Amino acid sequence: MFSILTRLSTVTPAPTPMELNAETVDPGPLAAVVFTFLLISLIILLFSMNRHIKRINVNRNSESK
């Protein structure tokens, strides 16, 4: 039992961090797809919100009294 605990509690070495080259690291095509999806979703939501706001009937005469 004690040997199992000592094996589990030993510190394993962490991998050495890799240096990132700013010229070779880019967001990739997945980021472009996600960004495009979010942009199209935002435009659709703005059109929908505009349409719903236009449907609201407000009696402006009663507000001024």
PyMOL Python script that loads the backbone (N, CA, C, O; Angstrom):
from pymol import cmd

cmd.read_pdbstr("""\
ATOM      1  N   MET A   1       0.828  -1.189   0.000  1.00  0.00           N
ATOM      2  CA  MET A   1       0.000   0.000   0.000  1.00  0.00           C
ATOM      3  C   MET A   1       0.867   1.243   0.000  1.00  0.00           C
ATOM      4  O   MET A   1       0.599   2.199  -0.728  1.00  0.00           O
ATOM      5  N   PHE A   2       1.893   1.227   0.809  1.00  0.00           N
ATOM      6  CA  PHE A   2       2.769   2.387   0.906  1.00  0.00           C
ATOM      7  C   PHE A   2       3.524   2.612  -0.407  1.00  0.00           C
ATOM      8  O   PHE A   2       3.743   3.754  -0.810  1.00  0.00           O
ATOM      9  N   SER A   3       3.917   1.538  -1.062  1.00  0.00           N
ATOM     10  CA  SER A   3       4.650   1.686  -2.320  1.00  0.00           C
ATOM     11  C   SER A   3       3.770   2.284  -3.413  1.00  0.00           C
ATOM     12  O   SER A   3       4.253   3.029  -4.266  1.00  0.00           O
ATOM     13  N   ILE A   4       2.496   1.963  -3.389  1.00  0.00           N
ATOM     14  CA  ILE A   4       1.571   2.533  -4.374  1.00  0.00           C
ATOM     15  C   ILE A   4       1.431   4.028  -4.142  1.00  0.00           C
ATOM     16  O   ILE A   4       1.428   4.810  -5.093  1.00  0.00           O
ATOM     17  N   LEU A   5       1.314   4.427  -2.878  1.00  0.00           N
ATOM     18  CA  LEU A   5       1.187   5.848  -2.560  1.00  0.00           C
ATOM     19  C   LEU A   5       2.447   6.623  -2.921  1.00  0.00           C
ATOM     20  O   LEU A   5       2.357   7.757  -3.391  1.00  0.00           O
ATOM     21  N   THR A   6       3.591   6.048  -2.714  1.00  0.00           N
ATOM     22  CA  THR A   6       4.823   6.764  -3.065  1.00  0.00           C
ATOM     23  C   THR A   6       4.973   6.882  -4.576  1.00  0.00           C
ATOM     24  O   THR A   6       5.485   7.888  -5.067  1.00  0.00           O
ATOM     25  N   ARG A   7       4.539   5.879  -5.312  1.00  0.00           N
ATOM     26  CA  ARG A   7       4.600   5.979  -6.775  1.00  0.00           C
ATOM     27  C   ARG A   7       3.652   7.054  -7.303  1.00  0.00           C
ATOM     28  O   ARG A   7       3.983   7.781  -8.239  1.00  0.00           O
ATOM     29  N   LEU A   8       2.465   7.148  -6.688  1.00  0.00           N
ATOM     30  CA  LEU A   8       1.498   8.142  -7.122  1.00  0.00           C
ATOM     31  C   LEU A   8       1.877   9.563  -6.707  1.00  0.00           C
ATOM     32  O   LEU A   8       1.506  10.534  -7.367  1.00  0.00           O
ATOM     33  N   SER A   9       2.616   9.672  -5.609  1.00  0.00           N
ATOM     34  CA  SER A   9       2.936  11.003  -5.099  1.00  0.00           C
ATOM     35  C   SER A   9       4.247  11.557  -5.649  1.00  0.00           C
ATOM     36  O   SER A   9       4.582  12.708  -5.370  1.00  0.00           O
ATOM     37  N   THR A  10       4.988  10.782  -6.411  1.00  0.00           N
ATOM     38  CA  THR A  10       6.243  11.312  -6.947  1.00  0.00           C
ATOM     39  C   THR A  10       5.942  12.364  -8.005  1.00  0.00           C
ATOM     40  O   THR A  10       4.961  12.273  -8.742  1.00  0.00           O
ATOM     41  N   VAL A  11       6.791  13.336  -8.054  1.00  0.00           N
ATOM     42  CA  VAL A  11       6.591  14.444  -8.982  1.00  0.00           C
ATOM     43  C   VAL A  11       7.107  14.029 -10.355  1.00  0.00           C
ATOM     44  O   VAL A  11       8.255  13.613 -10.511  1.00  0.00           O
ATOM     45  N   THR A  12       6.239  14.154 -11.328  1.00  0.00           N
ATOM     46  CA  THR A  12       6.659  13.860 -12.697  1.00  0.00           C
ATOM     47  C   THR A  12       7.157  15.146 -13.329  1.00  0.00           C
ATOM     48  O   THR A  12       6.591  16.211 -13.080  1.00  0.00           O
ATOM     49  N   PRO A  13       8.171  15.075 -14.119  1.00  0.00           N
ATOM     50  CA  PRO A  13       8.696  16.309 -14.715  1.00  0.00           C
ATOM     51  C   PRO A  13       7.718  16.889 -15.734  1.00  0.00           C
ATOM     52  O   PRO A  13       7.084  16.163 -16.500  1.00  0.00           O
ATOM     53  N   ALA A  14       7.616  18.187 -15.721  1.00  0.00           N
ATOM     54  CA  ALA A  14       6.724  18.868 -16.657  1.00  0.00           C
ATOM     55  C   ALA A  14       7.421  18.990 -18.009  1.00  0.00           C
ATOM     56  O   ALA A  14       8.643  19.127 -18.061  1.00  0.00           O
ATOM     57  N   PRO A  15       6.680  18.943 -19.076  1.00  0.00           N
ATOM     58  CA  PRO A  15       7.306  19.110 -20.385  1.00  0.00           C
ATOM     59  C   PRO A  15       7.852  20.527 -20.539  1.00  0.00           C
ATOM     60  O   PRO A  15       7.296  21.483 -19.999  1.00  0.00           O
ATOM     61  N   THR A  16       8.922  20.641 -21.265  1.00  0.00           N
ATOM     62  CA  THR A  16       9.520  21.964 -21.459  1.00  0.00           C
ATOM     63  C   THR A  16       8.637  22.769 -22.410  1.00  0.00           C
ATOM     64  O   THR A  16       8.197  22.254 -23.438  1.00  0.00           O
ATOM     65  N   PRO A  17       8.382  24.016 -22.072  1.00  0.00           N
ATOM     66  CA  PRO A  17       7.525  24.831 -22.933  1.00  0.00           C
ATOM     67  C   PRO A  17       8.223  25.147 -24.256  1.00  0.00           C
ATOM     68  O   PRO A  17       9.425  25.411 -24.301  1.00  0.00           O
ATOM     69  N   MET A  18       7.437  25.112 -25.323  1.00  0.00           N
ATOM     70  CA  MET A  18       7.987  25.413 -26.636  1.00  0.00           C
ATOM     71  C   MET A  18       7.936  26.915 -26.873  1.00  0.00           C
ATOM     72  O   MET A  18       7.002  27.591 -26.442  1.00  0.00           O
ATOM     73  N   GLU A  19       8.925  27.417 -27.544  1.00  0.00           N
ATOM     74  CA  GLU A  19       8.940  28.829 -27.902  1.00  0.00           C
ATOM     75  C   GLU A  19       8.023  29.025 -29.108  1.00  0.00           C
ATOM     76  O   GLU A  19       8.103  28.281 -30.085  1.00  0.00           O
ATOM     77  N   LEU A  20       7.162  30.020 -29.032  1.00  0.00           N
ATOM     78  CA  LEU A  20       6.240  30.288 -30.131  1.00  0.00           C
ATOM     79  C   LEU A  20       6.823  31.371 -31.023  1.00  0.00           C
ATOM     80  O   LEU A  20       7.226  32.433 -30.548  1.00  0.00           O
ATOM     81  N   ASN A  21       6.863  31.098 -32.290  1.00  0.00           N
ATOM     82  CA  ASN A  21       7.333  32.068 -33.256  1.00  0.00           C
ATOM     83  C   ASN A  21       6.127  32.847 -33.761  1.00  0.00           C
ATOM     84  O   ASN A  21       5.176  32.257 -34.274  1.00  0.00           O
ATOM     85  N   ALA A  22       6.161  34.175 -33.618  1.00  0.00           N
ATOM     86  CA  ALA A  22       5.022  35.011 -33.986  1.00  0.00           C
ATOM     87  C   ALA A  22       4.742  34.956 -35.483  1.00  0.00           C
ATOM     88  O   ALA A  22       3.620  35.234 -35.904  1.00  0.00           O
ATOM     89  N   GLU A  23       5.715  34.613 -36.278  1.00  0.00           N
ATOM     90  CA  GLU A  23       5.517  34.577 -37.722  1.00  0.00           C
ATOM     91  C   GLU A  23       4.835  33.281 -38.177  1.00  0.00           C
ATOM     92  O   GLU A  23       4.205  33.261 -39.234  1.00  0.00           O
ATOM     93  N   THR A  24       4.948  32.219 -37.410  1.00  0.00           N
ATOM     94  CA  THR A  24       4.371  30.944 -37.824  1.00  0.00           C
ATOM     95  C   THR A  24       3.054  30.624 -37.134  1.00  0.00           C
ATOM     96  O   THR A  24       2.355  29.703 -37.556  1.00  0.00           O
ATOM     97  N   VAL A  25       2.695  31.354 -36.091  1.00  0.00           N
ATOM     98  CA  VAL A  25       1.452  31.088 -35.363  1.00  0.00           C
ATOM     99  C   VAL A  25       0.359  31.967 -35.947  1.00  0.00           C
ATOM    100  O   VAL A  25       0.504  33.188 -36.006  1.00  0.00           O
ATOM    101  N   ASP A  26      -0.741  31.347 -36.382  1.00  0.00           N
ATOM    102  CA  ASP A  26      -1.879  32.089 -36.903  1.00  0.00           C
ATOM    103  C   ASP A  26      -3.168  31.452 -36.399  1.00  0.00           C
ATOM    104  O   ASP A  26      -3.157  30.302 -35.960  1.00  0.00           O
ATOM    105  N   PRO A  27      -4.283  32.188 -36.458  1.00  0.00           N
ATOM    106  CA  PRO A  27      -5.535  31.665 -35.925  1.00  0.00           C
ATOM    107  C   PRO A  27      -6.060  30.428 -36.653  1.00  0.00           C
ATOM    108  O   PRO A  27      -6.692  29.566 -36.043  1.00  0.00           O
ATOM    109  N   GLY A  28      -5.803  30.345 -37.931  1.00  0.00           N
ATOM    110  CA  GLY A  28      -6.231  29.172 -38.668  1.00  0.00           C
ATOM    111  C   GLY A  28      -7.588  29.334 -39.300  1.00  0.00           C
ATOM    112  O   GLY A  28      -8.284  30.320 -39.056  1.00  0.00           O
ATOM    113  N   PRO A  29      -7.967  28.369 -40.111  1.00  0.00           N
ATOM    114  CA  PRO A  29      -9.247  28.462 -40.821  1.00  0.00           C
ATOM    115  C   PRO A  29     -10.455  28.278 -39.902  1.00  0.00           C
ATOM    116  O   PRO A  29     -11.530  28.805 -40.187  1.00  0.00           O
ATOM    117  N   LEU A  30     -10.294  27.550 -38.822  1.00  0.00           N
ATOM    118  CA  LEU A  30     -11.420  27.367 -37.898  1.00  0.00           C
ATOM    119  C   LEU A  30     -11.830  28.694 -37.276  1.00  0.00           C
ATOM    120  O   LEU A  30     -13.022  28.955 -37.111  1.00  0.00           O
ATOM    121  N   ALA A  31     -10.872  29.527 -36.931  1.00  0.00           N
ATOM    122  CA  ALA A  31     -11.191  30.841 -36.363  1.00  0.00           C
ATOM    123  C   ALA A  31     -11.933  31.702 -37.375  1.00  0.00           C
ATOM    124  O   ALA A  31     -12.842  32.446 -37.006  1.00  0.00           O
ATOM    125  N   ALA A  32     -11.558  31.610 -38.640  1.00  0.00           N
ATOM    126  CA  ALA A  32     -12.246  32.376 -39.681  1.00  0.00           C
ATOM    127  C   ALA A  32     -13.690  31.908 -39.839  1.00  0.00           C
ATOM    128  O   ALA A  32     -14.592  32.725 -40.023  1.00  0.00           O
ATOM    129  N   VAL A  33     -13.909  30.605 -39.768  1.00  0.00           N
ATOM    130  CA  VAL A  33     -15.267  30.063 -39.878  1.00  0.00           C
ATOM    131  C   VAL A  33     -16.114  30.496 -38.683  1.00  0.00           C
ATOM    132  O   VAL A  33     -17.268  30.890 -38.856  1.00  0.00           O
ATOM    133  N   VAL A  34     -15.561  30.429 -37.488  1.00  0.00           N
ATOM    134  CA  VAL A  34     -16.302  30.833 -36.285  1.00  0.00           C
ATOM    135  C   VAL A  34     -16.613  32.321 -36.331  1.00  0.00           C
ATOM    136  O   VAL A  34     -17.729  32.730 -36.009  1.00  0.00           O
ATOM    137  N   PHE A  35     -15.643  33.135 -36.726  1.00  0.00           N
ATOM    138  CA  PHE A  35     -15.858  34.578 -36.810  1.00  0.00           C
ATOM    139  C   PHE A  35     -16.942  34.902 -37.830  1.00  0.00           C
ATOM    140  O   PHE A  35     -17.803  35.741 -37.567  1.00  0.00           O
ATOM    141  N   THR A  36     -16.914  34.253 -38.984  1.00  0.00           N
ATOM    142  CA  THR A  36     -17.919  34.487 -40.012  1.00  0.00           C
ATOM    143  C   THR A  36     -19.306  34.070 -39.525  1.00  0.00           C
ATOM    144  O   THR A  36     -20.284  34.779 -39.760  1.00  0.00           O
ATOM    145  N   PHE A  37     -19.394  32.936 -38.857  1.00  0.00           N
ATOM    146  CA  PHE A  37     -20.673  32.473 -38.301  1.00  0.00           C
ATOM    147  C   PHE A  37     -21.212  33.479 -37.292  1.00  0.00           C
ATOM    148  O   PHE A  37     -22.402  33.794 -37.314  1.00  0.00           O
ATOM    149  N   LEU A  38     -20.356  33.987 -36.411  1.00  0.00           N
ATOM    150  CA  LEU A  38     -20.805  34.961 -35.413  1.00  0.00           C
ATOM    151  C   LEU A  38     -21.242  36.268 -36.066  1.00  0.00           C
ATOM    152  O   LEU A  38     -22.215  36.881 -35.628  1.00  0.00           O
ATOM    153  N   LEU A  39     -20.543  36.695 -37.096  1.00  0.00           N
ATOM    154  CA  LEU A  39     -20.900  37.932 -37.787  1.00  0.00           C
ATOM    155  C   LEU A  39     -22.245  37.804 -38.485  1.00  0.00           C
ATOM    156  O   LEU A  39     -23.073  38.711 -38.400  1.00  0.00           O
ATOM    157  N   ILE A  40     -22.474  36.694 -39.172  1.00  0.00           N
ATOM    158  CA  ILE A  40     -23.756  36.474 -39.840  1.00  0.00           C
ATOM    159  C   ILE A  40     -24.881  36.366 -38.820  1.00  0.00           C
ATOM    160  O   ILE A  40     -25.974  36.884 -39.047  1.00  0.00           O
ATOM    161  N   SER A  41     -24.624  35.696 -37.698  1.00  0.00           N
ATOM    162  CA  SER A  41     -25.639  35.579 -36.642  1.00  0.00           C
ATOM    163  C   SER A  41     -25.997  36.950 -36.079  1.00  0.00           C
ATOM    164  O   SER A  41     -27.169  37.228 -35.823  1.00  0.00           O
ATOM    165  N   LEU A  42     -25.005  37.801 -35.888  1.00  0.00           N
ATOM    166  CA  LEU A  42     -25.258  39.141 -35.366  1.00  0.00           C
ATOM    167  C   LEU A  42     -26.109  39.953 -36.336  1.00  0.00           C
ATOM    168  O   LEU A  42     -27.036  40.643 -35.912  1.00  0.00           O
ATOM    169  N   ILE A  43     -25.816  39.882 -37.607  1.00  0.00           N
ATOM    170  CA  ILE A  43     -26.586  40.629 -38.608  1.00  0.00           C
ATOM    171  C   ILE A  43     -28.040  40.142 -38.638  1.00  0.00           C
ATOM    172  O   ILE A  43     -28.964  40.952 -38.704  1.00  0.00           O
ATOM    173  N   ILE A  44     -28.238  38.830 -38.590  1.00  0.00           N
ATOM    174  CA  ILE A  44     -29.606  38.283 -38.585  1.00  0.00           C
ATOM    175  C   ILE A  44     -30.357  38.733 -37.332  1.00  0.00           C
ATOM    176  O   ILE A  44     -31.532  39.090 -37.411  1.00  0.00           O
ATOM    177  N   LEU A  45     -29.693  38.717 -36.188  1.00  0.00           N
ATOM    178  CA  LEU A  45     -30.348  39.155 -34.950  1.00  0.00           C
ATOM    179  C   LEU A  45     -30.687  40.640 -34.976  1.00  0.00           C
ATOM    180  O   LEU A  45     -31.729  41.042 -34.459  1.00  0.00           O
ATOM    181  N   LEU A  46     -29.829  41.454 -35.567  1.00  0.00           N
ATOM    182  CA  LEU A  46     -30.120  42.882 -35.654  1.00  0.00           C
ATOM    183  C   LEU A  46     -31.335  43.141 -36.546  1.00  0.00           C
ATOM    184  O   LEU A  46     -32.181  43.967 -36.203  1.00  0.00           O
ATOM    185  N   PHE A  47     -31.437  42.449 -37.685  1.00  0.00           N
ATOM    186  CA  PHE A  47     -32.611  42.598 -38.540  1.00  0.00           C
ATOM    187  C   PHE A  47     -33.872  42.136 -37.823  1.00  0.00           C
ATOM    188  O   PHE A  47     -34.919  42.775 -37.932  1.00  0.00           O
ATOM    189  N   SER A  48     -33.780  41.050 -37.104  1.00  0.00           N
ATOM    190  CA  SER A  48     -34.941  40.540 -36.372  1.00  0.00           C
ATOM    191  C   SER A  48     -35.363  41.510 -35.277  1.00  0.00           C
ATOM    192  O   SER A  48     -36.554  41.757 -35.090  1.00  0.00           O
ATOM    193  N   MET A  49     -34.393  42.061 -34.555  1.00  0.00           N
ATOM    194  CA  MET A  49     -34.712  43.009 -33.488  1.00  0.00           C
ATOM    195  C   MET A  49     -35.368  44.262 -34.073  1.00  0.00           C
ATOM    196  O   MET A  49     -36.330  44.785 -33.511  1.00  0.00           O
ATOM    197  N   ASN A  50     -34.848  44.735 -35.192  1.00  0.00           N
ATOM    198  CA  ASN A  50     -35.411  45.910 -35.835  1.00  0.00           C
ATOM    199  C   ASN A  50     -36.866  45.658 -36.263  1.00  0.00           C
ATOM    200  O   ASN A  50     -37.727  46.521 -36.093  1.00  0.00           O
ATOM    201  N   ARG A  51     -37.123  44.492 -36.807  1.00  0.00           N
ATOM    202  CA  ARG A  51     -38.480  44.140 -37.225  1.00  0.00           C
ATOM    203  C   ARG A  51     -39.425  44.066 -36.028  1.00  0.00           C
ATOM    204  O   ARG A  51     -40.561  44.533 -36.113  1.00  0.00           O
ATOM    205  N   HIS A  52     -38.977  43.489 -34.920  1.00  0.00           N
ATOM    206  CA  HIS A  52     -39.833  43.377 -33.738  1.00  0.00           C
ATOM    207  C   HIS A  52     -40.085  44.744 -33.097  1.00  0.00           C
ATOM    208  O   HIS A  52     -41.180  44.998 -32.595  1.00  0.00           O
ATOM    209  N   ILE A  53     -39.097  45.608 -33.109  1.00  0.00           N
ATOM    210  CA  ILE A  53     -39.285  46.933 -32.523  1.00  0.00           C
ATOM    211  C   ILE A  53     -40.281  47.739 -33.345  1.00  0.00           C
ATOM    212  O   ILE A  53     -41.054  48.515 -32.784  1.00  0.00           O
ATOM    213  N   LYS A  54     -40.276  47.572 -34.660  1.00  0.00           N
ATOM    214  CA  LYS A  54     -41.226  48.284 -35.510  1.00  0.00           C
ATOM    215  C   LYS A  54     -42.665  47.830 -35.256  1.00  0.00           C
ATOM    216  O   LYS A  54     -43.592  48.600 -35.509  1.00  0.00           O
ATOM    217  N   ARG A  55     -42.878  46.627 -34.774  1.00  0.00           N
ATOM    218  CA  ARG A  55     -44.224  46.100 -34.523  1.00  0.00           C
ATOM    219  C   ARG A  55     -44.829  46.634 -33.230  1.00  0.00           C
ATOM    220  O   ARG A  55     -46.037  46.513 -33.023  1.00  0.00           O
ATOM    221  N   ILE A  56     -44.028  47.212 -32.373  1.00  0.00           N
ATOM    222  CA  ILE A  56     -44.529  47.691 -31.085  1.00  0.00           C
ATOM    223  C   ILE A  56     -45.410  48.909 -31.316  1.00  0.00           C
ATOM    224  O   ILE A  56     -44.998  49.869 -31.967  1.00  0.00           O
ATOM    225  N   ASN A  57     -46.612  48.865 -30.786  1.00  0.00           N
ATOM    226  CA  ASN A  57     -47.548  49.989 -30.890  1.00  0.00           C
ATOM    227  C   ASN A  57     -47.476  50.786 -29.601  1.00  0.00           C
ATOM    228  O   ASN A  57     -47.764  50.278 -28.517  1.00  0.00           O
ATOM    229  N   VAL A  58     -47.086  52.039 -29.740  1.00  0.00           N
ATOM    230  CA  VAL A  58     -47.013  52.915 -28.583  1.00  0.00           C
ATOM    231  C   VAL A  58     -47.923  54.099 -28.847  1.00  0.00           C
ATOM    232  O   VAL A  58     -47.818  54.768 -29.875  1.00  0.00           O
ATOM    233  N   ASN A  59     -48.802  54.342 -27.916  1.00  0.00           N
ATOM    234  CA  ASN A  59     -49.683  55.493 -28.029  1.00  0.00           C
ATOM    235  C   ASN A  59     -48.928  56.712 -27.503  1.00  0.00           C
ATOM    236  O   ASN A  59     -48.841  56.919 -26.293  1.00  0.00           O
ATOM    237  N   ARG A  60     -48.399  57.490 -28.387  1.00  0.00           N
ATOM    238  CA  ARG A  60     -47.547  58.621 -28.004  1.00  0.00           C
ATOM    239  C   ARG A  60     -48.359  59.775 -27.419  1.00  0.00           C
ATOM    240  O   ARG A  60     -47.800  60.579 -26.674  1.00  0.00           O
ATOM    241  N   ASN A  61     -49.631  59.889 -27.719  1.00  0.00           N
ATOM    242  CA  ASN A  61     -50.438  60.972 -27.172  1.00  0.00           C
ATOM    243  C   ASN A  61     -50.659  60.810 -25.679  1.00  0.00           C
ATOM    244  O   ASN A  61     -50.701  61.805 -24.956  1.00  0.00           O
ATOM    245  N   SER A  62     -50.801  59.597 -25.204  1.00  0.00           N
ATOM    246  CA  SER A  62     -51.048  59.394 -23.781  1.00  0.00           C
ATOM    247  C   SER A  62     -49.801  59.640 -22.949  1.00  0.00           C
ATOM    248  O   SER A  62     -49.910  59.910 -21.753  1.00  0.00           O
ATOM    249  N   GLU A  63     -48.641  59.554 -23.537  1.00  0.00           N
ATOM    250  CA  GLU A  63     -47.402  59.799 -22.793  1.00  0.00           C
ATOM    251  C   GLU A  63     -47.199  61.284 -22.526  1.00  0.00           C
ATOM    252  O   GLU A  63     -46.604  61.642 -21.509  1.00  0.00           O
ATOM    253  N   SER A  64     -47.669  62.144 -23.392  1.00  0.00           N
ATOM    254  CA  SER A  64     -47.446  63.578 -23.235  1.00  0.00           C
ATOM    255  C   SER A  64     -48.366  64.207 -22.191  1.00  0.00           C
ATOM    256  O   SER A  64     -48.084  65.309 -21.721  1.00  0.00           O
ATOM    257  N   LYS A  65     -49.443  63.546 -21.821  1.00  0.00           N
ATOM    258  CA  LYS A  65     -50.384  64.092 -20.828  1.00  0.00           C
ATOM    259  C   LYS A  65     -49.918  63.917 -19.432  1.00  0.00           C
ATOM    260  O   LYS A  65     -50.604  64.327 -18.496  1.00  0.00           O
TER     261      LYS A  65
END
""", "prot")
cmd.dss("prot")
cmd.show_as("cartoon", "prot")
cmd.util.cbc("prot")
cmd.orient("prot")
